[in-house]
Amino acid sequence: MPGPLGDATRRRLTEAAATRLADDGYEVAQPETRAEPPAVATRGDATALAVEPLTPDDATATVIASRLAHALSRDRRAYFVVDDDATAERVRSLLADPPLLVAERDGRREFHAGPDRIPVAGGGYACVRFEGLGEPTFAWRETDTPVGPVPAGPGIDPAAVDESGRPVVPRLVCEVDGRVVAVLAGVESLREPPAEAFPYAYSRHPDDKRFRVRRGADGAVVESASGFAPMRAAGYVPIPMPIVPEHVLGPAFAPDRDSDTEAAATDLDDAWDLIRVDAVEGS
C-alpha cells in the first residue's frame, strides 16, 4: 500500500500500538527520522521494542527481514502491528518454522528472492536472458547435487565431501521458471561469486554510460544498451539476490548443521512479537 493511504495506515497502527504499550507501562518515543522505526518503547531493563506497523503490502519477506534486522542491530525486539487477520497470518507464516525461508528439508533450504542484485567478481551484476511473456519467477534452493567442483567464492572448498559422500558445502541452485541457470558452492559464495557462475553479467561503461552485457563463461560482450529498459527489452533480466537469514540478520542465525532446526527457530522467536489492533483503534 504505497503512497499517502499506506502512510496514513502506518501512522494509525503506530498510534494504536503506542497507546497500548503506554497502558502497559512502557515509555514510548517517536523518533523524527526515517532511519528509525516510527516508535520505540522501553520499560526498565526489558528489551526495547521497535514498533513496526505493517500494511498488507508490507507483509513480504523483504520488508519483514529488513525491519527485523534493523531491530536486532539495535538490540531491540521487533513489535509488528497489523489490523487484519490475513496480514497477521502472512507475517506469522514468514516468521514460522522455517523462519524467513520458503521451505527446509533435510537441512537444505529454499529461499525467498530479495530485491538486491548480485555483484560478480570483476564488476557488474548477474543477469539471465529471458524471452518469455511477463516477468520470470526466480527460485533459490540448496541441494546436494552436483557433487564435485562448482563455481565458488574465495576461500570456499566446493569439492569437499563428508563421510557419506554428501557435499560439505551445499550447492546453491538458481532456477528461472523451473530451469537451472546457476549453481554455486553455498550461500557464502554469494558474497563474491565468480562471473562464470552466471550466464551473463551487466555493467554500465564509465565512458559512454551504456550497459554492456557480457557472457559469464568468457566475458564476451553480447549486448550494448542505452539504459536499463532497453537492456530489459533485449531480454536480459537481473538475477535477484536470495534472502539468506544469516546474511540479513547476522551469523548467529546461520543454520547449525549438527543440530535440529528447532533451536534456530526458537532463537528467532525471541526477536519479534505481533499484535493485531482494530481498524478504528487509536483513531
C-alpha atoms as one frame of an Amber mdcrd trajectory, in Angstrom:
protein
   0.000   0.000   0.000   2.323   2.757  -1.225   1.574   6.465  -1.101  -0.444
   8.624   1.310  -3.028   5.920   2.045  -0.344   3.494   3.180   1.382   6.192
   5.235  -1.897   7.054   6.958  -2.469   3.396   7.808   1.023   3.056   9.262
   0.532   6.189  11.384  -2.755   4.850  12.703  -1.238   1.477  13.532   1.693
   3.173  15.259  -0.593   5.329  17.399  -2.733   2.341  18.360   0.337   0.336
  19.368   1.832   3.288  21.261  -1.378   3.697  23.250  -1.482   0.013  24.115
   2.182  -0.046  25.146   1.810   3.100  27.265  -1.129   1.447  29.044   1.199
  -1.493  29.767   3.739   0.780  31.436   6.118   1.419  28.551   7.663   4.775
  27.790   7.087   5.387  24.097   9.247   7.682  21.981   8.565   8.556  18.357
  11.862   9.350  16.582  11.738  12.123  13.987  13.858  10.268  11.452  13.127
   7.596   8.869  16.326   5.858   9.936  14.409   4.612  12.979  11.046   2.864
  13.391   8.082   5.191  13.963   8.060   4.366  17.688  10.382   2.770  20.237
   9.057   1.525  23.577  11.154   0.982  26.705  10.330  -0.277  30.204  13.002
  -0.703  32.852  15.570  -3.350  31.977  13.309  -5.088  29.472  14.398  -5.322
  25.847  13.287  -2.237  23.945  10.526  -2.714  21.381  10.749  -1.352  17.841
   7.175  -0.655  16.748   6.834  -1.726  13.108   3.399  -1.095  11.533   2.600
  -3.316   8.556   0.034  -2.770   5.830  -0.950  -5.791   3.706   1.605  -4.726
   1.074   4.331  -4.628   3.741   3.877  -8.298   4.663   6.667  -9.564   2.415
   9.855 -11.457   3.174  11.904  -8.430   2.110  10.167  -5.956   4.431   9.914
  -8.334   7.393  13.571  -9.371   7.163  14.743  -5.764   6.819  12.784  -4.497
   9.819  13.738  -7.475  11.943  17.405  -6.961  11.060  17.171  -3.274  11.990
  15.702  -4.127  15.389  18.321  -6.791  16.100  21.157  -4.444  15.131  19.983
  -2.084  17.891  19.329  -4.802  20.491  15.579  -4.373  20.183  12.669  -6.730
  19.699  10.562  -6.108  16.591   6.960  -5.352  17.550   4.912  -5.861  14.390
   1.485  -4.236  14.282  -1.315  -5.164  11.851  -5.056  -4.582  11.682  -6.377
  -7.596   9.776  -6.201 -11.356  10.161  -4.843 -12.037   6.674  -1.801  -9.812
   7.201  -1.232 -11.289  10.656  -1.286 -14.800   9.218   1.105 -13.815   6.441
   3.580 -12.379   8.960   3.365 -15.484  11.155   3.890 -17.689   8.113   7.019
 -15.780   7.090   8.475 -15.986  10.597   7.340 -19.506  11.478   9.395 -22.663
  11.096  11.261 -22.407   8.812  11.707 -18.692   9.578  12.277 -16.392   6.590
  12.521 -19.408   4.290  10.192 -20.814   1.661  10.899 -24.330   2.917  13.527
 -26.529   4.557  14.066 -30.258   4.226  16.902 -32.472   5.454  18.962 -29.416
   6.317  18.662 -27.924   2.836  16.833 -24.632   2.443  14.731 -22.862  -0.170
  14.997 -19.077  -0.099  12.815 -16.112  -0.924  14.129 -13.919  -3.729  15.018
 -10.443  -2.496  15.259  -7.008  -4.118  19.056  -6.767  -4.271  21.217  -7.548
  -7.272  24.188  -9.934  -7.201  27.580  -8.263  -7.749  30.065 -10.535  -9.505
  33.849 -10.607  -9.294  35.393  -8.190 -11.769  32.431  -5.801 -11.701  28.826
  -5.805 -12.804  25.749  -7.730 -11.747  24.470 -11.193 -12.595  21.679 -11.469
 -15.143  19.934 -14.029 -17.302  18.323 -13.988 -20.726  14.551 -14.323 -20.567
  12.332 -14.149 -23.631   9.010 -15.226 -22.129   5.952 -13.092 -21.507   5.667
 -11.141 -18.266   8.244 -11.403 -15.512  10.294 -14.523 -14.784   9.964 -16.393
 -11.489  13.245 -16.932  -9.662  13.815 -19.680  -7.102  16.872 -20.321  -4.937
  17.461 -23.605  -3.111  20.197 -25.676  -1.506  20.810 -29.216  -2.709  23.463
 -31.955  -2.632  23.979 -32.148  -6.386  26.081 -31.907  -8.369  28.909 -33.459
  -6.349  32.327 -32.189  -7.375  33.736 -28.768  -8.199  31.266 -25.944  -8.864
  31.845 -22.166  -9.014  32.769 -20.871  -5.575  33.696 -17.686  -3.784  37.166
 -17.065  -2.320  38.239 -19.468   0.413  35.436 -21.977  -0.184  36.259 -25.608
  -0.988  33.494 -26.733  -3.351  34.793 -30.301  -3.709  34.858 -31.321  -0.023
  32.507 -34.158   0.957  31.653 -35.748   4.296  31.911 -39.433   5.255  28.648
 -40.220   3.477  29.746 -38.547   0.254  27.477 -35.562   0.814  28.965 -32.155
  -0.088  30.207 -30.334   2.994  29.116 -27.097   1.331  25.548 -27.396  -0.026
  25.083 -26.492  -3.670  23.100 -23.301  -4.136  20.915 -23.556  -7.227  19.170
 -20.691  -9.002  16.201 -21.530 -11.219  14.233 -19.337 -13.600  10.744 -20.672
 -14.265  11.991 -24.123 -13.246  15.141 -24.017 -15.398  18.514 -24.178 -13.629
  20.646 -21.190 -14.655  23.368 -21.146 -11.982  24.973 -23.391  -9.355  27.252
 -22.078  -6.608  29.137 -23.626  -3.711  26.869 -22.492  -0.896  25.383 -19.191
   0.173  28.770 -17.772   1.189  29.761 -17.791  -2.477  27.167 -15.049  -2.992
  29.475 -12.594  -1.234  31.898 -12.582  -4.180  30.746 -15.018  -6.861  32.874
 -15.550  -9.958  31.315 -14.098 -13.102  31.371 -17.507 -14.790  28.873 -18.819
 -12.226  26.096 -16.970 -14.074  25.019 -16.942 -17.715  25.608 -13.199 -18.073
  26.588 -10.073 -16.169  25.858  -6.447 -16.964  27.568  -3.195 -16.049  27.480
   0.458 -17.069  30.510   1.597 -19.047  32.152   4.637 -17.390  32.768   6.446
 -20.693  29.575   6.246 -22.738  27.287   5.191 -19.822  25.815   2.362 -21.882
  25.016  -1.006 -20.362  27.249  -3.831 -21.543  26.030  -7.412 -21.142  28.845
  -9.956 -21.032  28.685 -13.711 -21.246  29.741 -15.245 -17.941  31.752 -18.077
 -19.479  34.220 -15.934 -21.447  33.415 -12.264 -20.795  32.432 -11.584 -24.412
  30.060  -8.627 -24.906  26.744  -9.888 -26.288  24.597  -6.758 -25.920  25.010
  -3.000 -25.593  22.016  -0.948 -24.468  21.451   2.739 -23.804  19.733   2.081
 -20.478  18.127  -0.458 -18.207  14.770  -0.511 -20.031  16.360  -1.203 -23.457
  18.501  -3.911 -21.860  15.371  -5.473 -20.401  13.619  -5.176 -23.773  16.527
  -7.099 -25.307  15.701  -9.968 -22.959  18.237  -9.549 -20.134  16.921  -9.600
 -16.562  18.922  -9.096 -13.328  19.070 -12.147 -11.069  17.809 -11.228  -7.580
  19.865 -11.992  -4.502  18.165 -14.587  -2.289  17.212 -13.584   1.241  19.636
 -15.651   3.328  18.715 -15.302   7.033  22.296 -15.263   8.343  23.292 -12.639
   5.786  20.379 -10.364   6.678  20.078 -10.972  10.424  23.665 -11.865  11.299
  25.807 -15.000  11.686  24.023 -16.012  14.892  21.119 -17.091  12.690  23.166
 -19.375  10.451  21.961 -22.989  10.484  23.774 -25.369  12.784  24.234 -28.375
  10.519  24.953 -30.536  13.580  21.661 -29.844  15.358  17.967 -29.694  14.565
  16.290 -26.606  13.121  14.001 -26.056  16.091  16.725 -24.313  18.101  17.279
 -21.748  15.356  13.535 -21.127  15.094  13.351 -20.587  18.865  16.145 -18.018
  18.668  14.241 -16.027  16.065  11.012 -16.342  18.051  12.707 -14.330  20.789
  13.349 -11.475  18.355   9.789 -10.471  17.450   6.205 -10.097  18.575   2.978
  -9.487  16.676  -0.223  -7.736  17.692  -3.444  -7.099  15.835  -5.283  -3.865
  16.531  -8.818  -2.990  15.486  -9.178  -0.908  12.351 -10.520   2.017  14.388
  -8.265   1.611  17.422  -6.152   4.647  18.164  -8.032   6.856  15.688
